[in-house]
């Protein structure tokens, strides 16, 4: 089984959430939260600030830890054919924008970032990470954990 530790930024302002369009090298795109892999020896707190800046061009500060999500993606549902099961542990932070301008990720897979009304998110083809991050931001559970988000239809791994 492969494993990934990642940190994601949930930026909500004026009823809109910041989303990033992830376009896979072989085609296909879906909306996700800005964020990504925590590098070896990197603190997730620092990783989320770095990832949001790299992917969107925006500078941010962490306002609070929202929670943690751990999910196993079955081998048959992975985008990588012939791969094994994969565990993704995502740490979600509430972020505040402090500067910068939206832009695509230079030489990366984030081709666009936009502010989307939260009410419009359900109509988008998106990663389950979006729903998890919004649920954490909306409910602020004391445990930092929300129920798993079912995958299918417009919601992808």
SULGI-V522810 format. One line per field, one symbol per residue. ss: DSSP state (A for helix, B for strand, O for the rest). phi: phi as a letter, one per 20 degrees, with the letter a starting at -180 (. if undefined). psi: psi as a letter, one per 30 degrees, with the letter a starting at -180 (. if undefined). Layout:
ss=???
phi=???
psi=???
This chain:
ss=OBBBBBBBBBOBBOOBBBBBBBBOOOOOBBBBOOBBBOOOOOOAAAAAAAAAAAAAOBBBBBBBBBBBBBBBBOAAAOOOOOOOOBBBBBBBBBBBBBBBOOOOOOOOOBBBBBBBBAAAAAAOOBBAAAAAAAAAAAAOOOOOOOOOOOOBOOBBO
phi=.ebbdccceddcblmddecdeedfgenncbebefqrgefgmefggfffffffffedneebcfeafercccbddfgfdffefmfegcddddddceccfdrncfbffflceeeacbedggfeffeefbffgfffffffffelfgemccfgefdqmfddf
psi=klkkklkkkjjkkhgkkklkjkjleglkklklkkaakjlkgkkeeeeeeeeeeeffgkklkkelkeakkkkkjkefgkfjkglllkkkjkkkkklkkfalkkllkkhafjfkklkkkeffeffkjlkfeeeeeeeeeefhkffgklkkkkklbfkl.
